Amino acid sequence: MNITVCIGGNKTISGARLGAKLAQSLQAQGNEVNILAQKGKGVICSNVSSKEYSGLTTAKTLANTFTKSNTSAVISLMNWRACEAAVLANCPFVYVEYENFKEDKSLKNKKEILQKARRVIVIGNSTKPLNKKIYSSNAVRVNEPAVWVEHFASNKPACFKKQNNILAVGSFTKDSGFDSLLKTWARLAPAHQTWHLTIVGDGAQKAAFSRFITKNHLEASTEIVSSQSDVYNYMCNADIFAYPTLDSSVSDILLDAMASKLPCVAWESAAATSLIKNGVNGVVVNSNDKEPFTSALDDMMVNWGKRVEMAVQASKLKDQYSFDTFVKAVSEKLTK
């Protein structure tokens, strides 16, 4: 099949990493796969063709793109324009979104379009029955998949200048917690000169974070890289994952990090407490006090044995949140 994976999202949730791994998996099955994303929302994906389109591109123009590329099926990851384009191109499509996902702009014809999908996949871990009135009669819930699970790659990112590396990933919003993480790092970095902090992301607060790094003389031990970078490669070469956000809507990145054998230090949130068994496969600290986070991160940095033990336990999540199950749910309806 010739499959086009269309990546979308909103201001806080992106389908980029999920789309990249899905495209790689589908291509490994013998399909011809292309990734299509709105400009600025794409992702580096090895071995899979990836293109961007203007935010002003209409559904009709996208439909023509599907036709010209001989697309036989479309998978839309929270990309509403791609769904409309698939309908116009008379192309079978599957729509995927995280449970309780909210579009940046309200949609009037969402349910009408979703009724035309081969399948609607809602990613969530709730045990409650899925409300199909919201999505459509052909909707199913699939457990959140662990996107990256391999660990230690030879292609170490250039910004990993030190022997040991802390990684944080997310959108640069006021609720990201990265401002607090940087304040923590300003206290820790002078005592840990063999360590390096890399924050992967983009957003309105990026300039403010960069100014903080310069003001506190953290340039040698800290780097901010774009979210369009190969996040998988950063995870493969990190030693600790920091999760300072209190926003449970971005729990996917925490799951990916843990399944990729990274010990995590997190502030208390619904996402953190649902995935982390405190002291077993990671550390969760009280979100009302910043000092415990500093102490927990410091302890993880100096205690190699604790890091390894928690990493092993964290990696077991990949079996509970199987990516293969997600791929099967997406692809099994495309040929019917």
Long-range contacts (C-beta under 8 A, 24 or more apart in sequence): 1-31, 1-32, 1-72, 1-73, 1-334, 1-335, 2-31, 2-32, 2-33, 2-34, 2-69, 2-70, 2-71, 2-72, 2-73, 3-31, 3-32, 3-33, 3-34, 3-71, 3-72, 3-73, 3-74, 3-75, 3-334, 4-33, 4-34, 4-35, 4-36, 4-66, 4-69, 4-71, 4-73, 4-74, 4-75, 4-82, 5-33, 5-34, 5-35, 5-36, 5-75, 5-77, 6-36, 6-37, 6-62, 6-74, 6-75, 6-76, 6-77, 6-79, 6-81, 6-82, 7-35, 7-36, 7-37, 7-38, 7-41, 7-42, 7-43, 7-77, 7-78, 7-79, 8-37, 8-38, 8-41, 8-76, 8-77, 8-78, 8-79, 8-80, 8-81, 8-82, 9-41, 9-77, 9-78, 9-79, 10-78, 10-101, 10-102, 10-103, 10-104, 11-104, 11-171, 11-173, 12-171, 12-173, 12-247, 12-249, 12-250, 13-78, 13-98, 13-101, 13-249, 13-250, 13-252, 14-41, 14-171, 14-227, 15-77, 15-78, 15-79, 15-96, 16-41, 16-42, 16-43, 16-227, 16-228, 17-43, 17-147, 17-148, 17-231, 17-232, 17-252, 17-253, 17-256, 18-77, 18-96, 18-145, 18-147, 18-252, 19-43, 19-45, 19-75, 19-77, 20-44, 20-45, 20-48, 20-232, 21-147, 21-148, 21-232, 21-323, 22-75, 22-77, 22-326, 22-327, 22-330, 23-48, 24-48, 25-323, 25-324, 25-327, 26-327, 26-331, 29-331, 34-69, 34-71, 36-62, 36-65, 36-82, 37-79, 38-79, 38-81, 40-202, 40-228, 42-228, 43-227, 43-228, 43-230, 43-231, 44-228, 44-229, 44-230, 46-230, 57-81, 59-84, 59-85, 59-88, 60-85, 60-88, 61-85, 63-88, 63-89, 63-91, 64-89, 66-91, 73-334, 73-335, 75-330, 75-334, 78-103, 80-107, 80-110, 80-113, 83-113, 83-114, 83-117, 84-113, 87-113, 87-116, 92-118, 92-334, 93-117, 93-118, 94-118, 94-119, 94-120, 94-121, 94-330, 94-333, 94-334, 95-119, 95-120, 95-121, 96-120, 96-121, 96-123, 96-330, 97-121, 97-122, 97-123, 98-122, 98-123, 98-124, 98-144, 98-249, 98-252, 99-123, 99-124, 99-126, 99-141, 100-124, 100-249, 111-135, 111-136, 114-138, 114-139, 118-333, 118-334, 118-336, 119-329, 119-330, 119-333, 121-326, 121-329, 121-330, 123-326, 125-274, 140-329, 142-325, 142-326, 142-329, 143-320, 143-321, 143-322, 143-325, 143-326, 144-251, 144-252, 144-255, 144-321, 145-321, 145-322, 145-323, 145-325, 145-326, 146-255, 146-256, 146-258, 146-259, 146-260, 146-317, 146-318, 146-321, 146-322, 146-323, 147-232, 147-252, 147-255, 147-256, 147-259, 147-323, 148-231, 148-232, 148-235, 148-236, 148-256, 148-259, 148-260, 149-259, 149-260, 149-261, 149-315, 149-318, 149-323, 150-232, 150-236, 150-260, 151-235, 151-236, 151-260, 151-261, 151-262, 151-315, 152-236, 152-237, 153-232, 153-233, 153-236, 153-237, 155-233, 156-233, 156-237, 157-198, 157-225, 157-229, 157-230, 157-233, 157-234, 157-237, 159-196, 159-198, 159-223, 159-225, 160-196, 160-198, 160-234, 160-237, 160-238, 161-196, 161-220, 161-223, 162-193, 162-194, 162-195, 162-196, 162-221, 163-194, 163-195, 164-192, 164-194, 164-195, 164-196, 164-239, 164-240, 164-301, 165-195, 165-196, 165-197, 165-198, 165-237, 165-238, 165-239, 165-240, 166-195, 166-196, 166-197, 166-198, 166-238, 166-239, 166-240, 166-241, 166-242, 166-297, 166-301, 167-197, 167-198, 167-199, 167-200, 167-234, 167-235, 167-238, 167-240, 167-241, 167-242, 167-257, 167-262, 168-197, 168-198, 168-199, 168-200, 168-241, 168-242, 168-243, 168-244, 169-199, 169-200, 169-201, 169-227, 169-231, 169-234, 169-253, 169-257, 170-200, 170-201, 170-245, 170-250, 170-253, 171-201, 171-202, 171-203, 171-227, 171-250, 172-201, 172-202, 172-203, 172-204, 172-205, 172-206, 172-209, 173-203, 173-204, 173-205, 174-205, 175-245, 175-246, 175-247, 176-201, 176-203, 176-205, 176-244, 176-245, 176-247, 177-243, 177-244, 177-245, 177-246, 177-267, 178-205, 178-209, 178-244, 179-205, 179-208, 179-209, 179-212, 180-244, 180-267, 180-290, 180-293, 181-242, 181-244, 182-209, 182-212, 182-213, 182-216, 182-218, 182-222, 183-212, 183-290, 184-244, 184-290, 184-293, 184-294, 184-297, 185-218, 185-221, 185-222, 186-212, 186-216, 186-218, 187-294, 188-294, 188-297, 188-298, 188-301, 189-218, 189-221, 189-222, 191-298, 192-298, 192-301, 193-221, 195-221, 195-301, 196-221, 196-222, 196-223, 197-221, 197-222, 197-223, 197-242, 198-222, 198-223, 198-224, 198-225, 198-234, 198-238, 199-223, 199-224, 199-225, 200-224, 200-225, 200-226, 200-227, 200-229, 200-231, 200-234, 201-226, 201-227, 202-226, 202-227, 202-228, 235-260, 235-262, 236-260, 238-262, 239-263, 239-307, 240-264, 240-265, 240-297, 240-300, 240-301, 240-307, 241-265, 242-266, 242-297, 243-267, 243-272, 244-293, 245-269, 246-287, 247-271, 251-275, 255-317, 255-321, 257-314, 258-282, 258-314, 258-315, 258-317, 259-314, 259-315, 259-317, 259-318, 259-321, 260-315, 261-311, 261-312, 261-314, 261-315, 262-311, 262-314, 263-300, 263-306, 263-307, 263-310, 263-311, 263-314, 264-310, 264-314, 265-293, 265-296, 265-297, 265-300, 267-293, 275-317, 277-313, 280-310, 280-313, 281-310, 281-313, 281-314, 281-316, 281-317, 282-310, 282-314, 283-310
